[in-house]
Amino acid sequence: MILVTLPPALLPLFPGCPGRHSVSATTVAEAIAALDAAWPGLGDRLCESPGRLRRHIRAFVAGEPADLATALPDGADLFLMTAISGG
Amino acid sequence: MPARVLVLLGTRKGAFILDGTPERRDWRLRGPFCETWPINHVVGDPRTGTIYAGGGNAWFGPAVWQSTDLGETWSHSSDGLRAVEEETPVAAVWSLAVQDGALLAGVEPAGLFRSADGGQSWTHVAGLRDHPSRSQWNPGAGGLIAHHVLPHPADPAQLWVAISAAGVFHTTDGGRSWAARNQGTRCDYNPPEARYPEFGQCVHSIAMAAGQPDRLYQQNHCGMYRSQDGGAGWESMEAGLPSSFGFPVVAHPHDPDTVYLFPLNGDIAGRFVPEGRAAVWRSRDGGAHWQDLRDGLPQRDAYFGVLRQAMAADTLDRVGIYAGTNTGILYASADEGEHWQVIAQHLPPIHSVETMVLPA
């Protein structure tokens, strides 16, 4: 399992959605897919296409910048954040 | 008998709704809605009472928001609101229209989507993007945007789309094929020999005359125009106006000969009201003659404009006209433009104004 932290600005778009989630995933893409299954439409908010994060969304794994293909070791912390460039 | 008049605003920081009665003297402002996303267009479907708001957020992309309780609660979706994987993703929804039970959305970069389930999911109307001229479309200052979607009121296979800066396009087969409809509109920013191209015009807005789907009015970057044949040909109607530049055009909902404009001082002169004095201009004869309507509008030191979707009419017998400024002021007239008052101010820049009149 990995722990995903979502950007606070995303949460009001999905009423009831918590800011932190435990999901089973081996990549960032899989983690977002798991979140989208639980909260339909959430993947659209984070990814501009199935293969690409939106321009102003940042992903970090173990404090390092990540993309959708980045591997997630078991127990990893994935932070999805809104970039300052977007607002 | 109408019971409630709603003025629907899209702004840089969310959607707002003004509630009024048919007398249109007192208004109550509600909002901001849609999590303060930039909202480009808010429309109401009077048959269902549903309100739709289209926009786009720099972080989270495009979406259409829906409210089935007149704005009390909202949900959003962008399911299917993407064209082709390899192309620039849809950044924002710019225009909405209801046609024959379907919801249509014009987007940036210029494209058209249709929803058959009230905005829950979307299908790309690929015929517009596949128009042979597509590779030569260029963005205007606001981007390459499909900013007006004008459905034919009786024929669901027909609609017009206005794109900056590609021009007006018309379909008669439900969106499978499109024809450019720009003959007679100028491109002053082209060299003299290319002033009247087939496409590439910077259309700013289009409107349909009441009960006459073939009569269209247009405010262009370069002039004001009228078409008597569904856009196949356009003729200038700018004589008598203070400039050839402006953004919105509004057709009277009952009288096909009455049309409203909000001319500005020019594209390289600040895009303000001329001489710092605000006026809505009205023609009662299809654009042959114009009258400036100023009572209640500021007549000195005014430095604002009204954007392309930010002027509208309501549908009451004595029509109300509404003009929202890019400085966040909403002016309203309950008597077809004769007298004006401020009914909201201190708002974010107003992108769009529409109305919905609800029955008792």
Interface residues (C-beta under 8 A of the other chain):
Chain A: P7 A9 L10 P12 L13 P40 G41 D44 R45 L46 E48 S49 P50 G51 R54 R55 H56 I57 T82 A83 S85 G86 G87
Chain B: E35 N57 A58 W59 F60 G61 H76 S77 S78 D79 L81 R82 E85 P89
